Amino acid sequence: MDLHDDARSLQDELVRLRRDLHREPEIGLDLPRTQERVLRELDGLGLEVSTGTGTTSVTAVLRGEGTARDSARPRTVLLRADMDALPVAEATGLDFAATNGAMHACGHDLHTTSLVGAARLLHTHRDRINGDVVLMFQPGEEGWDGAGVMLLEGVLDAAGRRADAAYGLHVFSSMLPSGQFASRPGTLMSASYRLLVTVHGEGGHGSMPHRAKDPISATAAMITALQTMVTRRLDIFDPAVITVGVIRGGTKRNVIPATAEFEATVRCFSDAAGALLDTAIRETIDGVARAHGVTADVVFESEYPVTVTDVDETAFGAEVVRETIGEQYYTELPNPVAGSEDFSRVLAEVPGTFLGLGALMPGLEPDTAPNNHSPYADFDPSVLSRAATVYAELAVRRLDRFAEGATR
């Protein structure tokens, strides 16, 4: 059974599907057109398909028919792809670029397409599959916790018993050469938190700031102070990142407003650092507010936990890539990545791993190509057949090992 050869024969179909998905990106938990297209692509594959109630998710179960399948207690592998886009106006100039103000700037269109390809490969070879496979098509990864919603709706038990292993992957428009897979055992990606600060002052005339309490200058000081705080309150070997992405305040250049606010994303790599940040951020904001004679409301909310991969499953994932794609196409990352993932919720419940996949466009350099989330981000479609192969091989080979008696 050479799944890679079969996947290469699907490449043109996968490229067409990816382009169709790219043209019509949807944001958040409600992706009706994307869901409809995925359902259409899965039709006829003999899958047990269900859709979410709290989100437009698609869960499909493939029952393997291999001779070593334990019919009384079939083992189960889960494969996940996220489907949502970002509120980014595309500037790539592609002939299939989105025009609705949203964009698949993080490559989720490739993830969805690759898992559809894997579904076709698994369907073709179901007589060799010694267990069940759950295909998890997930909305709302970009800050909506779609994985959390799907877990509450029972995706881990969709096959009738808890999944025994789970795998996901993510493409990158920079950092890695095209076709290169990468991961690491243990801490792989950061936890993420949302920070919202509302500063309350007293408005007045811009020419007489001494007769007002300026929330704009206080906000600027808070932002600067937070950058210093993370270098002085946290251990350098357990670091954090605070990036302010939104500032709101004021209506006219000569008017001091009564309020201002800013929002930031906060990333760290341990629960201890998260707890320390909660305290340190509040103390820093309060101190600066007092110095400026204003007050501040602070909201610090957990979004996604740290993504922690299973050591054995990560070694298995590396083995699958090396044996099916090529020895040179797997790299172990030396350090965790500061991005965050709600697939972390799945890995907290089920042993598994998460693979990065380079999709660098030809002619670009990994260090200078537009990053994921950029309006200029583009992804090499040639990786689709490789991604589909690895998805399918992870399921087939893991179920084979379960059938052979390997528990991990």
C-alpha positions as CSV (number, residue, x, y, z in Angstrom):
1,M,0.0,0.0,0.0
2,D,1.8,3.1,-1.3
3,L,-0.3,6.0,0.0
4,H,2.2,8.6,-1.3
5,D,1.8,7.4,-4.9
6,D,-2.0,7.5,-4.5
7,A,-1.8,11.0,-3.0
8,R,0.3,12.3,-5.9
9,S,-2.4,11.1,-8.2
10,L,-4.9,13.3,-6.3
11,Q,-2.7,16.4,-6.4
12,D,-4.5,18.3,-9.2
13,E,-7.9,17.7,-7.5
14,L,-6.5,18.8,-4.2
15,V,-5.1,22.0,-5.8
16,R,-8.6,22.8,-7.3
17,L,-10.3,22.2,-3.9
18,R,-7.8,24.4,-2.1
19,R,-8.3,27.3,-4.5
20,D,-12.1,27.0,-4.2
21,L,-11.8,27.1,-0.4
22,H,-9.4,30.0,-0.6
23,R,-11.8,32.1,-2.7
24,E,-14.5,32.0,0.0
25,P,-12.9,32.3,3.4
26,E,-15.2,32.4,6.5
27,I,-14.4,33.5,10.0
28,G,-15.1,32.1,13.4
29,L,-17.4,29.3,14.4
30,D,-20.0,29.8,11.6
31,L,-18.6,28.5,8.3
32,P,-21.6,27.4,6.4
33,R,-20.2,27.4,2.9
34,T,-17.0,25.7,4.0
35,Q,-19.0,23.1,5.9
36,E,-21.2,22.5,2.8
37,R,-18.1,22.0,0.6
38,V,-16.5,19.6,3.0
39,L,-19.7,17.5,3.3
40,R,-19.9,17.4,-0.5
41,E,-16.2,16.2,-0.8
42,L,-16.8,13.4,1.8
43,D,-20.0,12.2,0.2
44,G,-19.7,8.7,-1.2
45,L,-16.8,7.7,0.9
46,G,-18.9,5.5,3.2
47,L,-18.2,7.6,6.3
48,E,-20.4,8.2,9.3
49,V,-20.8,11.9,9.2
50,S,-22.2,14.3,11.8
51,T,-22.2,18.1,12.1
52,G,-21.9,20.3,15.2
53,T,-24.7,22.2,17.0
54,G,-22.6,24.9,18.6
55,T,-20.4,25.3,15.5
56,T,-20.4,24.3,11.8
57,S,-18.0,21.5,12.4
58,V,-17.9,18.2,10.5
59,T,-16.9,14.9,12.2
60,A,-16.6,11.8,10.0
61,V,-15.8,8.3,11.2
62,L,-14.2,5.7,8.9
63,R,-14.6,2.1,10.0
64,G,-11.6,0.2,9.0
65,E,-12.0,-3.3,7.6
66,G,-8.6,-4.8,8.2
67,T,-8.3,-8.4,9.2
68,A,-6.6,-7.4,12.5
69,R,-9.3,-5.0,13.5
70,D,-10.6,-5.7,17.0
71,S,-14.3,-5.7,16.3
72,A,-15.2,-5.9,20.0
73,R,-13.0,-2.9,21.0
74,P,-11.7,-1.2,17.9
75,R,-8.8,1.2,18.5
76,T,-9.3,4.7,17.2
77,V,-7.1,7.5,15.8
78,L,-8.2,11.1,15.4
79,L,-7.0,13.4,12.6
80,R,-7.7,17.1,12.9
81,A,-7.8,20.0,10.4
82,D,-9.0,23.5,11.1
83,M,-11.1,25.4,8.5
84,D,-11.5,29.1,9.5
85,A,-9.9,32.2,8.1
86,L,-8.8,35.6,9.4
87,P,-10.3,39.1,9.2
88,V,-7.4,40.1,6.9
89,A,-7.9,41.8,3.5
90,E,-5.9,39.7,1.0
91,A,-3.1,41.5,-0.9
92,T,-1.4,38.5,-2.7
93,G,-2.7,39.3,-6.1
94,L,-3.5,35.7,-6.8
95,D,-6.1,34.9,-9.4
96,F,-8.1,33.0,-6.7
97,A,-7.6,35.6,-4.0
98,A,-10.4,36.3,-1.6
99,T,-12.4,39.5,-2.1
100,N,-14.7,39.5,0.9
101,G,-12.4,41.1,3.4
102,A,-11.3,37.8,4.9
103,M,-8.3,35.6,4.0
104,H,-6.9,32.2,4.5
105,A,-3.7,33.9,5.7
106,C,-2.9,31.0,8.1
107,G,-3.2,28.2,5.5
108,H,-6.3,26.5,7.0
109,D,-7.6,26.0,3.5
110,L,-4.6,23.7,2.9
111,H,-5.3,21.8,6.1
112,T,-8.9,21.2,5.2
113,T,-7.9,20.1,1.7
114,S,-5.2,17.8,3.0
115,L,-7.6,16.0,5.4
116,V,-10.1,15.6,2.6
117,G,-7.3,14.0,0.6
118,A,-6.5,11.7,3.5
119,A,-10.2,10.7,3.7
120,R,-10.0,9.6,0.1
121,L,-6.8,7.6,0.6
122,L,-8.2,5.9,3.7
123,H,-11.5,5.1,1.9
124,T,-9.5,3.5,-0.9
125,H,-7.5,1.3,1.5
126,R,-10.1,0.7,4.2
127,D,-9.7,-3.1,3.8
128,R,-6.1,-2.6,5.2
129,I,-7.1,-0.3,8.2
130,N,-7.1,-2.1,11.5
131,G,-9.4,0.2,13.5
132,D,-11.4,3.4,13.2
133,V,-10.4,6.9,12.1
134,V,-12.2,10.1,13.2
135,L,-11.8,13.0,10.9
136,M,-12.2,16.3,12.8
137,F,-12.9,19.3,10.6
138,Q,-12.9,22.2,13.0
139,P,-14.1,25.8,12.7
140,G,-13.0,28.6,15.0
141,E,-9.3,27.9,15.7
142,E,-8.3,31.6,15.3
143,G,-9.3,32.7,18.8
144,W,-12.8,31.1,18.9
145,D,-11.8,27.9,20.7
146,G,-13.5,25.7,18.1
147,A,-11.6,22.6,19.5
148,G,-13.1,23.3,22.9
149,V,-16.6,23.4,21.4
150,M,-16.0,20.1,19.5
151,L,-14.7,18.4,22.6
152,L,-17.8,19.4,24.6
153,E,-19.9,18.0,21.7
154,G,-18.0,14.6,22.0
155,V,-15.6,14.5,19.0
156,L,-13.1,12.4,21.0
157,D,-15.8,9.7,21.4
158,A,-17.3,10.0,17.9
159,A,-16.3,6.4,17.0
160,G,-18.1,5.0,20.1
161,R,-15.1,5.0,22.4
162,R,-12.4,7.5,23.3
163,A,-9.7,8.1,20.7
164,D,-6.4,6.3,21.4
165,A,-4.2,8.8,19.6
166,A,-4.6,12.2,17.9
167,Y,-2.6,14.1,15.2
168,G,-2.8,17.5,13.6
169,L,-0.5,19.5,11.3
170,H,0.0,23.1,10.4
171,V,1.5,24.8,7.3
172,F,3.8,27.7,7.4
173,S,4.5,30.3,4.6
174,S,7.9,31.0,6.1
175,M,10.5,29.6,8.5
176,L,10.6,26.1,7.0
177,P,11.6,25.0,3.4
178,S,8.7,23.7,1.4
179,G,7.8,20.1,2.2
180,Q,9.8,20.1,5.4
181,F,8.0,18.7,8.5
182,A,9.0,19.7,12.0
183,S,8.0,19.2,15.6
184,R,9.4,18.5,19.0
185,P,8.6,16.4,22.1
186,G,7.1,18.1,25.1
187,T,6.3,21.8,25.0
188,L,5.7,22.7,21.4
189,M,3.7,25.9,21.4
190,S,2.8,28.6,23.9
191,A,-0.3,29.2,26.0
192,S,-2.2,32.4,24.9
193,Y,-4.1,34.9,26.9
194,R,-6.2,38.0,26.0
195,L,-5.4,41.2,27.8
196,L,-7.9,44.1,27.6
197,V,-7.2,47.3,29.6
198,T,-9.6,50.3,29.8
199,V,-8.1,53.5,31.2
200,H,-10.5,56.0,32.8
201,G,-9.4,59.6,33.0
202,E,-11.0,63.0,32.7
203,G,-11.4,64.7,29.3
204,G,-10.4,68.2,28.5
205,H,-8.8,70.6,26.0
206,G,-5.6,69.5,24.4
207,S,-3.9,72.8,25.1
208,M,-4.5,72.5,28.8
209,P,-3.6,68.9,29.8
210,H,-2.9,70.0,33.4
211,R,-6.7,70.5,33.8
212,A,-7.5,67.0,32.6
213,K,-6.4,63.5,33.4
214,D,-5.0,62.1,30.1
215,P,-5.8,58.4,29.5
216,I,-3.8,58.5,26.2
217,S,-0.4,59.3,27.8
218,A,-1.2,56.8,30.6
219,T,-2.0,54.1,28.0
220,A,1.3,54.8,26.2
221,A,3.2,54.5,29.5
222,M,1.4,51.3,30.4
223,I,2.3,49.7,27.1
224,T,6.0,50.6,27.5
225,A,6.0,49.4,31.1
226,L,4.6,46.0,30.2
227,Q,7.4,45.4,27.8
228,T,9.9,46.1,30.6
229,M,8.0,44.1,33.1
230,V,8.3,40.8,31.2
231,T,12.1,41.2,31.2
232,R,12.3,41.8,35.0
233,R,9.5,39.7,36.5
234,L,9.8,36.5,34.6
235,D,12.6,33.9,34.4
236,I,14.6,34.3,31.2
237,F,14.3,30.5,30.8
238,D,10.5,30.6,31.1
239,P,9.8,33.7,29.0
240,A,6.7,35.5,27.8
241,V,5.6,37.8,25.0
242,I,3.2,40.7,25.3
243,T,2.2,42.3,22.0
244,V,-0.3,45.1,21.8
245,G,-2.4,44.8,18.6
246,V,-5.2,47.3,19.3
247,I,-5.2,50.8,20.7
248,R,-8.4,52.9,20.9
249,G,-8.9,56.4,22.2
250,G,-9.8,59.9,21.2
251,T,-11.9,61.6,18.5
252,K,-9.9,64.7,17.6
253,R,-6.3,65.8,17.9
254,N,-7.0,68.7,20.3
255,V,-9.4,66.8,22.6
256,I,-8.2,64.8,25.6
257,P,-10.7,61.9,25.8
258,A,-12.2,60.5,29.0
259,T,-11.2,56.9,28.2
260,A,-8.8,54.9,26.2
261,E,-8.1,51.2,25.9
262,F,-5.8,48.7,24.4
263,E,-5.8,45.0,23.7
264,A,-2.8,42.6,23.7
265,T,-2.0,39.0,23.1
266,V,0.1,37.4,25.9
267,R,2.1,34.2,25.3
268,C,4.0,32.0,27.7
269,F,5.2,28.4,28.0
270,S,4.1,27.3,31.5
271,D,1.1,27.5,33.9
272,A,3.5,29.1,36.5
273,A,4.4,31.9,34.1
274,G,0.7,32.4,33.3
275,A,-0.1,32.8,36.9
276,L,2.8,35.2,37.5
277,L,1.8,37.3,34.5
278,D,-1.8,37.7,35.8
279,T,-0.4,39.2,39.0
280,A,2.4,41.2,37.4
281,I,0.3,42.8,34.6
282,R,-2.3,44.0,37.1
283,E,0.4,45.4,39.4
284,T,2.1,47.2,36.5
285,I,-1.1,48.7,35.1
286,D,-2.2,49.8,38.6
287,G,1.1,51.4,39.4
288,V,1.2,53.4,36.1
289,A,-2.4,54.4,36.5
290,R,-1.7,55.8,40.0
291,A,1.3,57.7,38.7
292,H,-0.9,59.4,36.1
293,G,-3.9,60.0,38.3
294,V,-6.2,57.7,36.3
295,T,-7.8,54.3,37.0
296,A,-7.8,51.2,34.9
297,D,-9.9,48.1,34.5
298,V,-7.9,45.0,33.5
299,V,-9.3,41.8,31.9
300,F,-6.8,39.0,31.6
301,E,-8.4,35.8,30.1
302,S,-7.0,32.4,29.3
303,E,-7.5,31.4,25.6
304,Y,-5.5,28.3,24.8
305,P,-3.2,26.2,27.1
306,V,0.3,25.2,26.3
307,T,0.5,22.7,23.4
308,V,2.4,19.7,24.8
309,T,3.1,16.7,22.5
310,D,3.5,13.2,23.7
311,V,7.2,12.1,23.5
312,D,6.5,8.6,22.0
313,E,3.9,9.9,19.6
314,T,6.2,12.6,18.4
315,A,8.9,10.1,17.7
316,F,6.3,8.0,15.9
317,G,5.3,11.1,13.8
318,A,8.9,11.7,12.9
319,E,9.3,8.1,11.9
320,V,6.2,8.2,9.6
321,V,7.6,11.3,7.8
322,R,11.0,9.9,7.4
323,E,9.8,6.6,6.0
324,T,7.1,7.9,3.7
325,I,8.3,11.2,2.6
326,G,12.1,10.9,3.1
327,E,14.7,10.9,5.8
328,Q,15.7,14.5,5.1
329,Y,12.2,15.9,5.4
330,Y,11.9,15.9,9.1
331,T,13.5,18.3,11.5
332,E,13.3,18.4,15.3
333,L,12.7,22.0,16.5
334,P,15.3,23.1,19.0
335,N,12.8,25.4,20.8
336,P,9.1,25.8,21.3
337,V,7.1,28.2,19.0
338,A,5.4,31.2,20.4
339,G,2.2,30.7,18.4
340,S,-0.7,29.0,20.1
341,E,-3.2,26.3,19.2
342,D,-6.5,25.0,20.4
343,F,-5.4,21.5,19.3
344,S,-3.6,21.8,22.7
345,R,-7.0,20.8,24.2
346,V,-7.1,17.6,22.3
347,L,-3.5,16.7,23.2
348,A,-4.3,17.3,26.9
349,E,-6.9,14.5,26.6
350,V,-5.3,12.1,24.2
351,P,-1.7,11.1,23.4
352,G,-0.6,12.6,20.1
353,T,1.5,15.1,18.3
354,F,1.3,18.2,16.1
355,L,3.5,18.6,13.0
356,G,4.6,21.8,11.3
357,L,4.9,21.7,7.5
358,G,6.8,24.2,5.4
359,A,4.9,25.6,2.5
360,L,7.4,28.2,1.4
361,M,6.7,29.5,-2.1
362,P,9.4,28.9,-4.7
363,G,11.9,31.7,-5.0
364,L,11.4,33.0,-1.4
365,E,13.7,32.6,1.6
366,P,12.4,31.1,4.9
367,D,13.7,34.1,7.0
368,T,12.2,36.9,4.8
369,A,9.0,35.4,3.3
370,P,5.7,36.9,4.5
371,N,4.6,35.1,7.7
372,N,1.3,33.4,8.4
373,H,-1.3,36.1,9.1
374,S,0.2,38.5,6.7
375,P,-2.0,39.8,3.9
376,Y,0.8,38.8,1.5
377,A,1.2,35.2,2.9
378,D,1.1,32.6,0.2
379,F,1.5,28.8,0.5
380,D,3.1,26.3,-1.9
381,P,0.3,24.0,-3.0
382,S,2.8,21.2,-3.9
383,V,2.7,20.2,-0.2
384,L,-0.9,19.1,-0.4
385,S,-0.2,15.5,-1.5
386,R,2.5,15.2,1.2
387,A,0.2,16.4,3.9
388,A,-2.6,14.1,2.8
389,T,-0.1,11.2,2.8
390,V,1.2,11.9,6.3
391,Y,-2.3,12.3,7.7
392,A,-3.3,8.9,6.3
393,E,-0.1,7.2,7.2
394,L,-0.3,8.3,10.8
395,A,-3.7,6.7,11.1
396,V,-2.9,3.5,9.2
397,R,0.5,2.8,10.9
398,R,-0.7,3.7,14.4
399,L,-3.7,1.3,14.1
400,D,-1.3,-1.3,12.8
401,R,0.8,-0.9,15.9
402,F,-2.3,-1.1,18.1
403,A,-3.2,-4.3,16.4
404,E,0.3,-5.6,17.0
405,G,-0.2,-5.0,20.7
406,A,1.7,-1.7,21.2
407,T,-0.1,0.4,23.7
408,R,1.8,3.6,22.8
